[in-house]
Amino acid sequence: MGASADHNESCGVCGQRCRLRLDGLTDDRFGAPGTYAILQCTNCGLEQTWPRPPEAELKGLYERFYNAGVKPDSAYGGLRERFLASRLYRLWLKWDGDMSFHGRHGAGRLLDVGCNEGRGLSLYAANGFEVEGLELNEAAAARARRRGFQVHSEPLAEFIPTSLYDVVVLANVLEHAWDPVMMLDSVRRLLRPGGEVWISCPNAASLWRRMFGRAWINWHVPFHLWHFTSKTLQELLGRANFSIISIKTFTPALWVTQSICLKASGPGGGRNKLIRSAPVVALMTLLIKLLVLPFFHKTNHRMAGDCLIVVAQSNK
């Protein structure tokens, strides 16, 4: 699959004409095939990956390249489980930012969309929530169920809960949606009046996008279909009948590390081995947090951090 040379395609949200922003992107993380472009709507400003693979094709790409992750019985899998359950992880969330909302305490019914193997469900439950998950990857969903959680596997648009939720979590999920308007409409349908959606996603207006260019880790084609800024995400939420409660940005040190790994490896469209070296990534992430990011602390306040964090309330 290649990106067309003619970029007069329409915006997937407002339907207006798009212009080319970047061309010739490939999957430098997993090595999925294809060459893609980034288009920007001349009306609403939203950026999208083009071509956008059909939903059935995307499902196949996820199953082949983006599966459930590390085997739970592997040495690395066991180490990761112990880290996520430790006090050290709680301290790291406070220090480096919480893009998955694992540090939030509360009560009520919570649905984690894209819950994968259920690691987040364990943390949400420990924080006081009555949790359920939704995961289309059957292998990942089965692992989450073995943890003792109720995990649904139907598409979000078709999911009918037994009762409405107080919170729906979209942690690094909305940018993957084939149709983000439909996803947010479905989320609002699942929420009680006044319920909240918690969203984290890459910030397409970040300083780090400009610094790393094609090596920015969050292009992540073809899996990231949409590239939001605070402005375009707020407009999208308004269109879906949500009101913003809070919006901010921060820069996870891990994301900067991963962008550096891509930059160091150079273009190649193959599976990046440097990103998968756990000792190298861990050491680089710590050094970047200590030695690099303190010099960029003002970028978060200027809404130029790499990750958007949004809490919005349903208006129904």
N, C-alpha and C positions, 0 to 999 in steps of 0.2 A: 504494500500500500504506500503510495506516495502522495505528497501534498501537491495540489493543483497549482499551476502557474497563474491561473486566473482566480483572483481572490475577491470576487464580487458576491460572495455568499452573504446571506443575511444573518443577523444576530439571532441566536437561539432563544433569546428572552423577549426582546422588543420587536424583532422582525426587520429592523432597519439594516442598511448596507454596512458591511465591514471593510476595513482596510488592513493590509498586511503590516504586522509589526516585526515579525521574526520568522525566518524560514530555515529549513534544513535541520530541524531538531530530531534526534533519535533517542532511544531508551538507553541511557548510559548506566542505569542501575541494574536492570535484569537482562537486558539484551533482547527485549521483544522486538519483532520486526517492524519495519515501516519508517517513513520519514514524514515529519509533521511540521505544520506552521502554527504561529500564534496570530490570530486575527483580533482586531479591536473594533467594536461597534462605533460608528461615527455619531451615533445618537446618545446612547446611554453610557458608553465608555467601557462596557464589560468586555473582557478579553476571553477568548475561547481557543481551544486546541482544534486544529483542522487538518485533515478530515476527522470528523467525530465517528468512530467505529460504530456500526449497528450494535444494539444491545446484546444480541446473541453472540456476536463476535467478541465483544468486550468480556462476556462471561467466560468464553473460552480462553482469552488472554489471562484473566485472573486465575483460572484454574491451572493454567500451564506455568505462569511466571510469578504469581502473587498469592500463593496458596497460604495455608495456615501458619507457615513460618517454621520456627525451629522445633524439632521434635521434643516433646516434654521430657522424655527419658534420656536426652543427651546431656553431656556435662554442662554445655553452655545453657541449655534450657533450665537445668536445675539451679544453676547460678543465678540466672535471671529471675526465677521464681523467688529465690531467697532474698534477692536484692529488693524486689517490689514489695515484699512483705516486711521489710526492715525499717527501722527508724531512720537509717541513712537515706532511704528513698524519700521519706517525708521531709527530711532536711533539704535534700536536693530540689524538691518541688518548691520549697520556699525560697531557695537560693537562685535557681535557674529558671523558674516559671513552671506553670502547670497547664500544659496544652491539652490534657485529657481530663481535667477537672477531678483528678483523683484526691485532691486535698480538701474538697468541699464537703462540709457536713450538713445534714438536714434530715428531713423526714418525708414520707409520702411515697407514692409509686413513681419509679424511675425506669424508663426504657432506654437502653444503650443500643443505638442503631449502629450496626457494624461492629458488634461486640467481639468478633474474632473468637479466640479460645477462652474468653471469659475472665481474663486477668483483671480487667477493669471492674467487672461485676463484683469480684471479691472485695475490692477496695470500696466501691460505692455501698455495698452491704455493710461493711465494717464502719462506714461513716453514718449509718442510721437509716438508709433508704431501703425500701422494699423493691427489689430489683428484678427486672426481666431483660432479656436481650433479644435482638433480631440480627440474624446472620445468614446470608444466602449461601455461603460456603459450607456445605454439609459436613466436611471433615472438621472444620473449625468449630461449627455448632455442636458436633458430637462431643468434642473435647470439653466445651463449656458445660454441656449437660452432665458430663461425668464429674464436674465440680459440684453438682447439685442444683444448678440454676435452670429455670425455665427459659428456653431459648426458642424463638419462632424462626421459621425458615422461609415463609412466604414473602413475596415482594412487598415493600412498604405500602404501595398503593392498594394492595389487596388485603392487607392485614386488618383484622377486626378484633380488637381486644375485648376481654370480658368486662373491663371497666376502664375509664379514662385515666390518664397519667398526670402527675403533677409536674414532672420534668421529662423531657426527651433530650438525650445527649447526641449531638452530631460532632464528635471529636475527629477532625481530619476526615470528614465524610462528604460534606456538601460539594467539595471540588471534584469528587468522583461521580456525582450524580449525572445520569444521562440527561435528565431534565430537572434542574434545581427548583424551578417554580412548582412543578408537580410534587417534588419531595417536600418542600415547605408546606404546601397545601395539605399533604398527607399528615405531616407532623401536627399541624394545627387541628386537624380532624381528631387526632388521638389525644389531644390535651384537654383537660378540664378548663372551664372559663378562668382566665387569669393564669393558666399554667405557663411554664417557661421552657424555652428551647435554649440549650447551651451549645454554642458553635465555636469551634476553633478551625482555622484554615490558614494556608499561607497568604501572606500579604503581598500582592503584586505591585504595591507602591513602596516596597521596602528598599532601604539603602543597599541591602545585600544583593538584591536582584541587579541593581545597577553596577555594583562592584564586580560580581562574578559573571554577568552576561549569560552566555550560553551554558556555562558551567553551574548556574544556579540550581541547587538541588531540587527546587520545587517546580521546575517545568514538568518533570516526571511524566513525560508523554509516553504512551497514550492514556495513562491512567488518570492524570489530572486533566479533566476536560474543561474546567473553568478556572480563571485566575482573577480573584476578587481583590478589590481595594476596599477601604472602609466605606467610601462613597457608593460603590456599586453594590456592596453587600447590604448596606442600609436601604438602598432603593429596592433591592430584591425583597427584603423583609417587609418593607412597607407595601409592596405589591401583593404579598401573601397575607396581609392583614396582621402583622406583628408590630409591636411598639418596642423600640430599643430601651432597655434598662441601663446597660453599660456597654462600652466598647473601648478596647485598649489594644496596644500591641506590645510584644516583647520578642526577644531574639533568643531562641534556644541555642546553647553552645553546640549541641549535637548537630544542628542544621548547618552551622557555619563550618564545623568539621567536615561534614559530608560534602559541602560545596568545595572546600579546599581539596578533598580527595578527588573529586571530579576534575577540578582544574589541573591538579598535578598529573592525573592520568591522561589528560588530553582527550580529544574527540575520538570515538571509535565505535560507538553504538553497540558495545558489548557489555557483558556482565562485569561490573566494577569490583575487582578483587580487593582493592585497598579499603573500600567501605566495609567489607566483610571480615577485616582483620580486627577482632574485638580488642586485643591489647593496644594496637595502634590508635584505634578510634577512641578508646577510653582515655589514654594519655593525652591525645590531642585535645579532646573535649575539655578536660580539666585545665590544661594550659591556656586554652582559648578563653575559658571562663575567668581565669585569674589574671591573664596578661593582656588580652585583647579587648574583650567586651567592656571592661571598665572605662575605656576611652570612648565608647560609643553609647554611654548610658542615656544621653539626651535624645537619641534617635527614637526611643520608645515613646517619650512624651510628645514627640513630633509626629507620631503615628507612622514612623518609618521602620519599626521593628519588623522582624521576619514573619511573625505569627500574629494573626488577628484573633482576639478573644471577645466574643459577643454573647451577651445575655439579652434575650428578647421575650416579651410577654404576648401571649395570644390575646387578640382583641375580641374573640367571639363571646 
